[in-house]
Amino acid sequence: MPKVPSSSPSASPDAPGTGALPASYEAGLQELEQLVTELESGQLPLDQLLGSYQRGAALLAFCRDKLQAVEDQIKVLDAGSLKVWAAE
C-alpha cells in the first residue's frame, strides 16, 4: 500500500498534490510556475508527476477564480461599463 503523505497547512514540494491553497494570487502563481518548470524538466517519477499535475490543476483554478473576482469587482466599480483607455 502506498504511503500517504501527512497533510500540512502549506504544500510541500514533496507532496504537490496535497496541501492548502495559497494565501494569495501571487503565491499561487509562483507555485504554479515552479510546478510547470518541474513538469517540463521530465525528471519527475510517474507518481510525483501525477501529483504535480493535480496540484497544478488546483492552482490554475485558484488563480483563475482570483482573477475573475478582481474583474468582477472592477466591473462593479465602473458601474458595469468599462471605459476605453486612451494614452495621453
C-alpha positions as CSV (number, residue, x, y, z in Angstrom):
1,M,0.0,0.0,0.0
2,P,1.5,3.4,-0.9
3,K,2.5,5.8,1.8
4,V,0.1,8.7,2.1
5,P,1.8,12.0,3.0
6,S,0.5,13.8,6.0
7,S,-1.4,16.9,5.3
8,S,0.0,20.2,6.4
9,P,-1.2,23.8,6.2
10,S,1.2,24.6,3.4
11,A,2.0,22.4,0.4
12,S,5.5,20.9,0.5
13,P,7.4,20.3,-2.7
14,D,7.5,16.5,-1.9
15,A,3.7,16.3,-1.9
16,P,2.5,18.7,-4.6
17,G,-0.9,17.0,-5.0
18,T,-1.8,17.8,-1.4
19,G,-2.0,20.9,0.8
20,A,-4.0,24.0,1.2
21,L,-4.5,26.6,-1.4
22,P,-2.0,29.6,-1.3
23,A,-2.8,32.7,0.7
24,S,-2.6,35.0,-2.4
25,Y,-2.8,35.0,-6.2
26,E,0.9,35.8,-6.4
27,A,1.9,32.9,-4.2
28,G,-0.3,30.6,-6.2
29,L,1.2,31.8,-9.5
30,Q,4.7,31.4,-8.2
31,E,4.0,27.8,-7.1
32,L,2.3,27.1,-10.4
33,E,5.3,28.4,-12.3
34,Q,7.6,26.2,-10.2
35,L,5.5,23.2,-10.9
36,V,5.5,23.8,-14.7
37,T,9.3,24.1,-14.6
38,E,9.5,20.7,-12.8
39,L,7.0,19.1,-15.1
40,E,8.8,20.3,-18.2
41,S,12.1,19.0,-16.9
42,G,11.0,15.4,-17.5
43,Q,12.8,14.3,-14.3
44,L,9.9,13.5,-12.0
45,P,8.9,9.9,-11.2
46,L,5.5,8.9,-12.6
47,D,3.7,9.1,-9.2
48,Q,5.1,12.5,-8.4
49,L,4.3,13.6,-12.0
50,L,0.6,12.8,-11.5
51,G,0.5,14.6,-8.1
52,S,2.2,17.6,-9.6
53,Y,-0.3,17.7,-12.4
54,Q,-3.2,17.5,-10.0
55,R,-1.7,20.3,-7.8
56,G,-1.1,22.4,-10.9
57,A,-4.8,22.0,-12.0
58,A,-5.9,23.1,-8.5
59,L,-3.6,26.1,-8.6
60,L,-4.7,27.1,-12.0
61,A,-8.4,27.0,-10.9
62,F,-7.5,29.1,-7.8
63,C,-5.6,31.7,-9.9
64,R,-8.5,31.9,-12.4
65,D,-11.0,32.4,-9.7
66,K,-9.0,35.2,-8.1
67,L,-8.6,36.9,-11.4
68,Q,-12.3,36.6,-12.1
69,A,-13.2,38.0,-8.7
70,V,-11.0,41.1,-9.4
71,E,-12.5,41.5,-12.8
72,D,-16.0,41.4,-11.3
73,Q,-15.0,44.0,-8.7
74,I,-13.7,46.3,-11.4
75,K,-16.9,46.0,-13.4
76,V,-18.9,47.0,-10.3
77,L,-16.6,49.9,-9.7
78,D,-17.0,51.1,-13.3
79,A,-20.8,50.7,-12.9
80,G,-20.8,47.9,-15.5
81,S,-19.3,49.9,-18.3
82,L,-15.6,49.5,-18.9
83,K,-14.1,52.6,-20.5
84,V,-11.6,52.6,-23.3
85,W,-8.2,53.8,-22.1
86,A,-6.6,56.5,-24.2
87,A,-2.9,57.2,-23.8
88,E,-2.2,60.9,-23.2
